[in-house]
């Protein structure tokens, strides 16, 4: 996708979350929301370490379609676990952010498709 399409797709992805959870979400906020969604335990109190784990769940979920992680299953408390399948390439910070944004765009597209398919 070219830069114009990328910017429009990112704006649409952010809007997807802001319509549901409020304005002014940054990338970390979006990652946290994805992690909470994938955790699937609803509104729960989390420790600082658990919040970090939620962010990790989001990153693994987002990068799984790219072949970097594989879902292994849920632990007894219902937390998803992943194994790393391949090492992430060394990327500059801006390239890392672009990869995560592209993965979020793909995630939103799949969420919308799932919602459409269930209607």
C-alpha positions, 0 to 999 in steps of 0.5 A, a space after each residue: 500500500 502506498 503512503 496515502 493508503 497507509 495513512 488513510 487505513 491507519 486513521 480508519 483503524 484509530 477511528 475503529 477504537 475511538 468510536 468504541 472507547 473514546 478519543 485520543 488513543 495513542 498506539 499504546 492505548 490501542 495495543 492495550 485494548 487489543 490485549 484486553 480483547 484477546 485476553 477475553 476476561 472483560 473488565 478486570 483489575 490488573 497488576 502492573 505486571 499483568 498490564 505488561 502481559 496484556 501488551 505482550 498478548 497484543 503484540 503476539 496476536 498482531 504479529 502471529 499472521 506475520 509468522 513471528 509468533 504461534 498461539 500455544 493455548 490458554 493457561 489454567 487462568 485463561 491467559 493466552 500463551 504464544 511461542 516465538 516462531 522466528 526472530 523479529 528483524 532488527 528495525 529502526 524505531 520508526 520501522 517498528 512502529 510502522 510494522 505494528 501499525 500495519 498489523 493493527 490495520 490488518 487486525 481491525 480489518 479482520 475484526 470488521 470481517 468477523 463482525 460482518 460474517 456473524 451478522 
